[in-house]
Amino acid sequence: MAGRNAVILLSGGLDSATVLAMARQQGFGVYAMSFSYGQRHAHELDCARHLALQPGVIDHSVVNIDLRAIGGSALTTTQEVPKDRDLDQAQAIPVTYVPARNTIFLSFALAWAEVLGVSDLFIGVNALDYSGYPDCRPEYLNAFERMANLATRRAVEGAPLTLHAPLLNLTKADIIRQGLALGVDYALTTSCYDPGFEGRPCGHCDACLLRARGFAQVGVPDPLEIRYAGITA
């Protein structure tokens, strides 16, 4: 892959930080794209900006879209974020689902990729340890890639796009192991849907619980907890 560039959706979370490291390890030059969309966990943008300072990141674009105008999610409204759910029980799609978010984000990334002359997109979705979002499934990703190759000038002129989702079939523990092997500093990331002062994780939302379970299964402390505890790792 040496000499190729890619557009990567970089939220500032654990998963996207791992995908960034994987793309860099594969030799891709990175154009990172993040979104300020009215999310209550906007601290993730600070994390994304720090992650984007790494070598191999050519440019970092932060796109402003106010999805609060659409609503429909606890992440973009005043609706309460669910806490302390049993993640192993089959449940309905949670209220933290943001309507069509991945489709919106990938569409922006696709447009940027076409302008840049880039044929590879990376996204950090996961279909195993996740909260049940419909736009994190392989069927959805395959459909988006097909659509992208029908809808863009580069593709119809002979430069098809590939949508990479390298975390799709990994558990959260597997993702963390991959990231640690690649030197990801997870203290620079966030996962919490409802963070407190200076991004302190709530420890009780789905994302916090999944993250905690992943680090417990790997058998290492979460560097983010150490950071907020004021302990030197």
JOUR-V644405 format. One record per residue. SS is DSSP state (H for helix, E for strand, C for the rest). OMEGA is omega as a letter, one per 40 degrees, with the letter a starting at -180 (NA if undefined). Layout:
ss->SS omega->OMEGA
ss->SS omega->OMEGA
This chain:
ss->C omega->a
ss->C omega->i
ss->C omega->i
ss->C omega->i
ss->E omega->a
ss->E omega->i
ss->E omega->a
ss->E omega->i
ss->E omega->a
ss->C omega->a
ss->C omega->a
ss->C omega->i
ss->E omega->a
ss->H omega->a
ss->H omega->a
ss->H omega->i
ss->H omega->i
ss->H omega->i
ss->H omega->i
ss->H omega->i
ss->H omega->a
ss->H omega->i
ss->H omega->i
ss->H omega->i
ss->H omega->i
ss->C omega->i
ss->C omega->i
ss->C omega->i
ss->E omega->a
ss->E omega->i
ss->E omega->a
ss->E omega->i
ss->E omega->i
ss->E omega->a
ss->E omega->i
ss->E omega->a
ss->C omega->a
ss->C omega->a
ss->C omega->i
ss->C omega->i
ss->C omega->a
ss->C omega->i
ss->H omega->a
ss->H omega->i
ss->H omega->i
ss->H omega->i
ss->H omega->i
ss->H omega->a
ss->H omega->i
ss->H omega->a
ss->H omega->a
ss->C omega->i
ss->C omega->a
ss->C omega->i
ss->C omega->i
ss->C omega->i
ss->E omega->a
ss->E omega->a
ss->E omega->i
ss->E omega->i
ss->E omega->i
ss->E omega->a
ss->E omega->i
ss->E omega->i
ss->C omega->a
ss->C omega->i
ss->H omega->i
ss->H omega->i
ss->H omega->i
ss->C omega->i
ss->C omega->i
ss->C omega->a
ss->C omega->i
ss->C omega->i
ss->C omega->a
ss->C omega->i
ss->C omega->i
ss->C omega->i
ss->C omega->a
ss->C omega->i
ss->C omega->i
ss->C omega->a
ss->C omega->i
ss->C omega->i
ss->C omega->i
ss->C omega->a
ss->C omega->a
ss->C omega->i
ss->C omega->i
ss->C omega->a
ss->C omega->i
ss->C omega->i
ss->C omega->a
ss->C omega->a
ss->C omega->i
ss->C omega->i
ss->C omega->i
ss->C omega->a
ss->C omega->i
ss->C omega->a
ss->H omega->a
ss->H omega->i
ss->H omega->i
ss->H omega->a
ss->H omega->a
ss->H omega->i
ss->H omega->i
ss->H omega->i
ss->H omega->i
ss->H omega->i
ss->H omega->i
ss->H omega->i
ss->H omega->a
ss->H omega->i
ss->H omega->a
ss->H omega->a
ss->C omega->a
ss->C omega->a
ss->C omega->a
ss->E omega->i
ss->E omega->i
ss->E omega->i
ss->C omega->a
ss->C omega->i
ss->C omega->a
ss->C omega->a
ss->C omega->a
ss->C omega->i
ss->C omega->a
ss->C omega->a
ss->C omega->i
ss->C omega->a
ss->C omega->a
ss->H omega->a
ss->H omega->i
ss->H omega->a
ss->C omega->i
ss->H omega->i
ss->H omega->i
ss->H omega->a
ss->H omega->i
ss->H omega->a
ss->H omega->i
ss->H omega->i
ss->H omega->i
ss->H omega->i
ss->H omega->a
ss->H omega->a
ss->H omega->i
ss->H omega->a
ss->H omega->a
ss->C omega->a
ss->H omega->a
ss->H omega->a
ss->H omega->a
ss->H omega->i
ss->C omega->i
ss->C omega->i
ss->C omega->a
ss->C omega->a
ss->C omega->i
ss->E omega->i
ss->E omega->a
ss->E omega->i
ss->C omega->a
ss->C omega->i
ss->C omega->a
ss->C omega->a
ss->C omega->i
ss->C omega->i
ss->C omega->i
ss->H omega->i
ss->H omega->i
ss->H omega->i
ss->H omega->a
ss->H omega->i
ss->H omega->i
ss->H omega->a
ss->H omega->i
ss->H omega->i
ss->H omega->a
ss->C omega->i
ss->C omega->i
ss->C omega->i
ss->C omega->a
ss->H omega->i
ss->H omega->i
ss->H omega->a
ss->C omega->i
ss->E omega->i
ss->C omega->a
ss->C omega->i
ss->C omega->a
ss->C omega->a
ss->C omega->i
ss->C omega->a
ss->H omega->i
ss->H omega->i
ss->H omega->a
ss->C omega->a
ss->C omega->i
ss->C omega->i
ss->C omega->a
ss->C omega->i
ss->C omega->a
ss->H omega->a
ss->H omega->i
ss->H omega->a
ss->H omega->i
ss->H omega->i
ss->H omega->a
ss->H omega->i
ss->H omega->i
ss->H omega->i
ss->H omega->i
ss->H omega->i
ss->H omega->i
ss->H omega->i
ss->C omega->i
ss->C omega->i
ss->C omega->i
ss->C omega->a
ss->H omega->i
ss->H omega->i
ss->H omega->i
ss->H omega->i
ss->H omega->a
ss->H omega->i
ss->H omega->i
ss->C omega->a
ss->C omega->i
ss->C omega->a
ss->C omega->NA
